[in-house]
């Protein structure tokens, strides 16, 4: 490439069937090379480097362009491709006429909230602005992430916590800084996500279901008999897909249909336990469906469209949230035990944990409801606890970044805590493998996509074997080895 005071090369990569849609721009201005990269339709990240001469700057730019071209990038015109389509669930929420639920505390996240996950340590809430907050079970705010777009859902996969966003990325929230774990094709209008043993399931507006493996590579895609697919749940044996035509089970590995169950009304939410999946529908019912056969084992009748559902771990209780700001509790046999109002909008999503029902709502609240028998009985009589309103003050957003803490390598890194891994080029793909003794060097490592650099070595807090075997998964903090 000839030396020039100002020269720009713009490239795009568009992989078929579940791959990424990205751009890469290299601009030379005298002795400075500026690289801008990211997903098509976004500003992207910017890096600049200065060189001793214009010739050296041009040579460095040519190397960068050559690397990308070999990976499949091609010259393009900026602006021809547009930002991905986004559909957000809308509820015209009305105030519940039922008695008020015993809300222990309520946290205002700042925007309508879709994502929730609760474990023994804390609760997570993600909202339409891309904010993800973590809170202790007493309501104390313990952390805040800032993602580039609205949070669709928050899902757990064993130790790993992921947030699926409207920008088409799924972020690993297991460390101090969010990192990109998966990227979803630009033409997929994402409705819901689930992850099981590193395999991502994506349901979409067109009624499609797509699975992507631990290396973020397309596995299979199927089109259902319906559309508007708000439900996907994954386990070792199946992918359970809920859409306007009902619920369909596919084989997790080959994507072959196993059974289909019609539901009265479109499926608007899904939950799963070991033996059953639960589908909330627009006609006000939650269906309990046997995973093995697809038979309807029971259904739970609400008074309005069901936008979320959950169960207690033992299946003793089934919970639902409707679009009239009410939440319900049923016995396993279908008996309605109670209906109460949230006082803070309709529940977009919910989870039960340790006698408490956590809901995230249309007004952006994460509410903690005391679902114990004593508290509910008192609430039915008008006796309510004092609700504490929680605010997130003083918390800065921790945003995704490719910058890592560095640690200097000595003659041996054996004295450093963690597992050493290396990023390598294999068949046009960037892979990661373990260097620390005691691991299988032929297995790949599921590792954040946005920090991979060929030839670089990293120190990972932990590396675990996947549930099915055959690959490893990085967990915790990641540092760059110098």
C-alpha positions in Angstrom: 0.0 0.0 0.0 1.4 3.3 -1.0 2.2 5.9 1.7 -0.4 8.6 2.1 -1.1 11.4 4.5 -4.7 10.2 4.9 -6.0 6.8 3.7 -8.9 4.7 4.9 -9.8 1.0 4.3 -13.2 -0.2 5.4 -13.9 -4.0 5.7 -16.9 -6.1 6.8 -17.4 -9.7 7.8 -20.8 -11.4 7.5 -20.8 -15.1 8.3 -23.8 -17.2 7.4 -26.0 -19.1 9.9 -25.3 -17.7 13.3 -22.0 -16.0 12.8 -21.0 -12.4 13.4 -21.6 -9.2 11.3 -18.7 -7.0 12.1 -16.7 -4.1 10.6 -13.0 -3.2 10.7 -11.7 0.2 9.6 -8.0 1.2 9.2 -7.2 4.9 8.8 -3.7 6.2 8.2 -2.9 9.8 9.0 0.8 10.5 8.5 2.6 8.3 11.0 -0.5 7.4 13.0 -2.7 4.3 12.4 -6.2 4.3 13.9 -8.3 1.1 13.9 -12.0 1.2 14.6 -13.8 -2.2 14.9 -17.1 -3.6 16.2 -20.5 -4.8 15.2 -22.1 -3.2 12.1 -24.3 -0.3 13.0 -22.4 0.6 16.2 -19.6 3.1 16.9 -17.2 0.4 17.7 -14.0 0.5 19.7 -11.0 2.7 18.7 -7.3 2.0 19.0 -4.5 4.3 17.7 -0.7 3.7 17.3 2.1 6.0 16.3 5.1 4.9 14.2 8.5 6.4 13.5 7.8 7.0 9.8 4.9 7.1 7.3 6.3 4.0 5.6 6.3 2.0 8.9 2.7 3.2 9.6 1.6 2.1 6.1 3.3 -1.3 6.5 1.6 -1.9 9.9 -1.8 -1.0 8.4 -1.2 -3.4 5.5 -0.5 -6.2 8.0 -3.7 -5.5 9.9 -5.7 -5.4 6.7 -4.1 -8.6 5.5 -4.9 -10.5 8.7 -8.6 -9.5 8.5 -8.9 -10.4 4.8 -7.5 -13.9 5.5 -10.2 -14.2 8.2 -12.9 -13.5 5.6 -13.3 -9.7 5.8 -14.0 -8.0 2.5 -14.1 -4.3 1.3 -17.5 -2.7 1.8 -19.3 0.6 1.9 -20.1 1.9 5.3 -23.8 2.4 6.0 -25.2 -0.1 3.5 -25.8 -2.6 6.3 -28.1 -1.4 9.0 -28.2 -2.0 12.8 -29.9 -5.3 13.8 -33.7 -5.4 14.3 -34.9 -5.2 17.9 -38.2 -6.2 19.3 -39.0 -5.4 22.9 -41.9 -6.8 24.8 -44.6 -4.2 25.4 -47.2 -4.4 28.1 -49.9 -1.8 28.7 -49.9 -2.5 32.4 -52.9 -1.8 34.5 -53.0 -1.8 38.3 -54.1 -5.0 39.9 -57.4 -5.1 41.7 -56.1 -7.9 44.0 -54.8 -7.2 47.5 -51.2 -6.0 47.7 -48.5 -8.6 47.9 -46.1 -8.5 50.9 -43.2 -6.8 49.2 -40.1 -6.7 51.5 -38.1 -4.4 49.3 -38.2 -2.8 45.9 -35.3 -1.7 43.8 -35.7 0.9 41.0 -33.4 -0.1 38.2 -34.2 2.9 36.1 -35.9 1.3 33.1 -38.3 -1.6 32.2 -36.5 -4.8 33.4 -36.5 -8.2 31.7 -33.5 -10.0 33.1 -33.4 -11.7 36.4 -31.4 -14.4 38.1 -31.2 -15.4 41.7 -28.8 -17.7 43.5 -27.8 -18.3 47.1 -25.5 -15.2 47.2 -27.4 -12.5 45.3 -30.1 -11.4 42.8 -29.4 -10.0 39.3 -31.5 -7.5 37.4 -31.0 -6.3 33.9 -33.0 -3.5 32.2 -33.8 -1.9 28.9 -31.0 0.7 29.3 -28.3 -2.1 29.5 -27.8 -1.7 33.3 -27.2 -4.9 35.3 -27.3 -4.6 39.1 -26.5 -7.2 41.7 -28.2 -7.1 45.1 -27.8 -9.1 48.3 -31.0 -10.8 49.5 -31.6 -7.9 52.0 -31.7 -5.5 49.0 -28.2 -4.0 49.4 -26.8 -3.1 46.0 -23.4 -4.9 45.5 -22.5 -4.1 41.9 -23.4 -2.6 38.6 -22.5 -3.4 35.0 -23.2 -1.2 32.0 -23.8 -3.2 28.7 -24.1 -1.5 25.3 -27.8 -2.2 24.7 -31.0 -3.4 26.4 -30.8 -6.7 28.4 -33.1 -9.4 27.1 -32.5 -11.9 29.8 -30.0 -13.2 32.4 -29.3 -16.9 32.5 -27.1 -19.2 34.5 -25.2 -22.1 33.2 -23.7 -23.9 36.2 -21.1 -21.4 37.6 -21.5 -19.0 34.6 -23.8 -16.0 34.5 -24.7 -14.6 31.0 -26.7 -11.5 29.9 -28.2 -11.6 26.5 -28.5 -8.1 24.9 -30.3 -6.3 22.1 -26.9 -5.7 20.4 -26.8 -9.4 19.5 -24.1 -10.3 22.0 -24.2 -12.5 25.1 -21.9 -11.2 27.8 -20.2 -13.3 30.5 -20.7 -11.5 33.8 -18.5 -13.9 35.8 -15.6 -11.5 36.4 -15.1 -7.8 37.3 -15.5 -6.8 33.6 -18.1 -8.1 31.2 -16.7 -10.0 28.2 -18.3 -11.2 25.0 -19.1 -14.9 25.1 -21.3 -15.2 21.9 -22.3 -13.1 18.9 -25.6 -13.7 17.1 -26.2 -13.2 13.4 -27.3 -9.7 12.4 -30.5 -10.9 10.7 -31.8 -12.7 13.9 -34.3 -10.6 15.9 -33.6 -12.1 19.3 -36.6 -12.8 21.6 -35.0 -15.1 24.3 -31.9 -17.0 25.1 -30.8 -19.9 27.2 -27.4 -21.6 27.8 -26.7 -25.2 28.8 -23.1 -26.6 29.1 -21.8 -23.9 26.8 -24.4 -24.4 24.1 -26.5 -21.3 23.4 -30.1 -21.5 22.3 -31.7 -18.5 20.6 -35.4 -18.0 19.8 -36.5 -15.2 17.5 -39.3 -13.2 16.1 -39.8 -15.4 13.0 -40.3 -18.5 15.2 -36.9 -19.8 14.5 -34.6 -21.6 16.9 -30.8 -21.6 16.6 -28.1 -23.3 18.6 -24.5 -22.1 18.8 -21.7 -24.2 20.4 -19.1 -23.2 23.0 -16.8 -21.8 20.2 -19.7 -19.5 19.1 -20.1 -21.6 15.9 -23.4 -22.4 14.4 -24.8 -25.9 15.2 -28.3 -26.0 13.7 -31.4 -24.0 13.0 -35.0 -24.9 12.7 -38.2 -23.0 11.8 -41.3 -23.7 13.8 -44.9 -23.8 12.8 -45.4 -20.5 14.6 -43.7 -17.2 15.2 -42.9 -14.7 18.0 -40.9 -17.3 20.0 -40.6 -15.9 23.5 -39.5 -19.3 25.0 -36.4 -21.3 24.8 -35.1 -23.7 27.5 -32.2 -26.1 27.1 -31.0 -29.2 28.9 -28.6 -32.1 28.0 -31.3 -33.9 26.0 -33.5 -31.3 24.4 -34.2 -27.7 23.3 -37.7 -26.6 24.3 -39.1 -23.9 22.0 -42.3 -22.0 22.7 -43.9 -19.8 20.0 -47.3 -18.8 18.7 -48.2 -22.4 17.8 -47.3 -24.1 21.1 -44.2 -25.8 22.4 -41.8 -28.0 20.3 -39.0 -30.1 21.6 -35.8 -30.7 19.4 -32.9 -33.0 20.1 -30.1 -30.9 21.6 -27.4 -32.3 19.4 -29.0 -32.8 16.0 -32.0 -30.5 16.1 -34.4 -33.2 15.1 -38.1 -32.7 16.2 -39.1 -35.0 19.1 -42.6 -33.8 19.8 -44.9 -30.8 19.5 -47.6 -29.7 21.9 -50.4 -27.2 21.0 -51.3 -24.6 23.5 -54.3 -22.3 23.6 -52.8 -19.0 22.9 -49.2 -17.9 22.1 -46.4 -18.9 24.4 -45.1 -15.8 26.1 -42.6 -17.2 28.6 -41.0 -20.5 29.6 -39.6 -22.2 32.7 -38.1 -25.6 33.2 -37.4 -28.1 35.9 -35.8 -31.5 35.6 -38.8 -33.4 34.2 -41.1 -30.7 33.0 -41.3 -27.4 31.1 -43.8 -24.7 31.9 -45.2 -22.4 29.2 -47.2 -19.2 30.1 -49.6 -18.2 27.3 -51.6 -15.2 26.0 -54.9 -16.9 27.0 -54.0 -16.9 30.7 -52.7 -20.4 31.3 -49.4 -21.9 32.4 -49.0 -25.4 30.9 -46.9 -28.0 32.6 -45.6 -30.3 29.9 -43.7 -33.6 30.3 -40.2 -33.3 28.8 -40.1 -36.9 27.7 -43.4 -37.2 25.9 -44.8 -33.7 25.4 -48.0 -34.6 27.3 -49.7 -31.8 29.2 -49.5 -32.9 32.9 -51.5 -29.9 34.2 -52.4 -26.3 33.6 -52.7 -23.3 35.9 -55.4 -20.8 35.1 -54.8 -17.0 35.6 -57.2 -14.1 34.9 -55.2 -12.5 32.1 -52.3 -13.1 29.7 -49.3 -14.7 31.4 -46.0 -12.9 30.8 -43.8 -14.8 33.3 -43.8 -18.0 35.3 -41.6 -20.0 37.7 -41.7 -22.8 40.2 -40.3 -23.8 43.5 -37.4 -26.2 43.1 -39.4 -29.2 44.3 -42.3 -28.4 42.0 -44.7 -27.9 45.0 -45.6 -24.4 43.9 -46.1 -22.8 40.5 -46.0 -19.0 40.1 -47.2 -16.7 37.3 -47.4 -13.0 36.5 -50.0 -11.5 34.3 -50.2 -8.2 32.4 -52.5 -6.7 35.0 -49.7 -6.4 37.6 -50.9 -9.5 39.5 -48.8 -12.5 40.6 -50.3 -15.9 41.4 -49.4 -19.0 43.3 -50.7 -22.5 42.5 -50.3 -25.9 44.1 -48.8 -28.5 41.8 -52.2 -30.1 41.2 -53.5 -26.8 39.7 -55.3 -25.4 42.8 -55.0 -21.6 42.9 -53.6 -20.7 46.4 -53.5 -16.9 46.0 -53.5 -13.9 43.7 -51.9 -10.6 44.8 -50.8 -7.3 43.3 -47.2 -6.3 42.8 -47.7 -2.6 43.4 -44.9 -1.9 40.8 -46.1 -3.0 37.4 -46.4 -6.3 35.6 -43.8 -9.0 36.0 -41.7 -9.4 32.8 -39.8 -12.2 34.5 -39.6 -13.9 37.9 -37.8 -16.5 40.0 -38.5 -18.2 43.3 -35.8 -18.6 45.9 -36.0 -19.6 49.6 -39.6 -18.6 50.3 -39.3 -15.4 48.3 -40.6 -14.6 44.9 -38.4 -12.1 43.0 -40.0 -10.3 40.1 -38.7 -7.7 37.6 -41.3 -5.4 36.2 -42.6 -3.0 33.6 -41.7 0.0 35.7 -38.1 -1.2 36.1 -38.4 -2.6 39.7 -36.8 -5.7 41.1 -39.2 -6.6 43.9 -38.7 -9.2 46.6 -42.0 -10.7 47.7 -42.3 -12.7 50.9 -44.1 -15.8 49.6 -44.1 -17.7 52.8 -47.5 -19.0 54.0 -47.6 -16.8 57.0 -46.8 -13.6 55.1 -49.4 -14.3 52.4 -52.1 -15.1 54.9 -51.4 -11.8 56.6 -51.4 -10.0 53.3 -54.8 -11.4 52.4 -56.0 -9.8 55.7 -54.4 -6.4 54.8 -51.4 -6.8 57.1 -48.3 -5.9 55.1 -44.6 -5.5 56.0 -43.0 -2.1 55.6 -41.5 -2.0 52.0 -38.0 -0.7 51.8 -37.3 1.3 48.6 -33.7 0.7 47.5 -31.7 3.2 45.4 -28.4 2.6 43.6 -26.4 5.6 44.5 -22.7 6.0 43.9 -22.3 2.9 41.7 -20.4 3.5 38.5 -21.2 1.3 35.5 -18.5 -1.3 34.8 -18.6 -1.5 31.0 -17.1 -4.2 28.6 -13.5 -3.6 27.8 -10.7 -5.4 26.0 -8.1 -4.0 28.3 -6.9 -6.5 30.8 -4.8 -6.4 33.9 -1.3 -7.6 33.1 1.1 -9.8 35.0 4.7 -10.3 34.0 5.9 -13.7 33.2 9.1 -14.9 34.8 11.1 -18.0 33.9 8.1 -20.0 35.1 4.6 -19.0 35.8 4.1 -22.0 38.1 4.2 -19.7 41.1 1.2 -17.7 39.9 -2.3 -18.6 40.9 -4.4 -19.6 38.0 -4.2 -21.6 34.7 -2.1 -20.4 31.7 -3.8 -20.5 28.3 -2.6 -19.5 24.8 -4.5 -18.0 21.9 -3.6 -19.7 18.6 -4.8 -19.7 14.9 -6.3 -22.9 13.7 -7.9 -23.2 10.2 -8.8 -19.5 10.0 -10.3 -19.5 13.5 -8.9 -18.1 16.7 -8.8 -20.8 19.4 -7.6 -21.0 22.9 -5.8 -24.0 24.5 -4.4 -24.8 28.0 -0.6 -24.7 28.6 -0.6 -25.6 32.3 0.3 -29.2 32.9 -2.5 -31.6 33.9 -4.9 -30.5 31.2 -5.5 -32.1 27.8 -3.6 -29.9 25.3 -5.9 -30.9 22.4 -9.1 -29.6 24.0 -10.1 -26.0 23.3 -11.2 -23.5 25.9 -14.4 -21.5 25.9 -12.9 -18.1 26.3 -14.2 -14.5 25.7 -14.2 -13.5 22.0 -13.4 -9.9 22.5 -10.0 -10.3 24.1 -8.6 -13.1 21.9 -5.3 -12.2 20.2 -3.3 -14.7 18.3 0.0 -15.5 20.1 -1.1 -13.9 23.4 -1.0 -15.9 26.7 -3.4 -15.3 29.6 -3.7 -16.3 33.2 -7.3 -17.5 34.0 -8.5 -17.8 37.6 -10.1 -21.3 36.9 -10.6 -23.7 34.0 -13.3 -26.4 34.3 -14.1 -29.4 32.1 -17.5 -29.1 30.4 -20.3 -31.3 31.6 -20.2 -33.5 28.5 -16.4 -33.3 28.2 -14.4 -32.5 25.2 -13.6 -28.9 26.0 -12.8 -26.6 28.9 -14.5 -23.4 30.1 -12.7 -20.4 31.5 -14.1 -18.9 34.7 -13.3 -15.8 36.8 -10.7 -13.1 36.3 -8.5 -13.1 33.3 -5.1 -11.4 33.1 -2.7 -10.9 30.2 0.7 -12.5 30.6 3.6 -10.2 29.4 
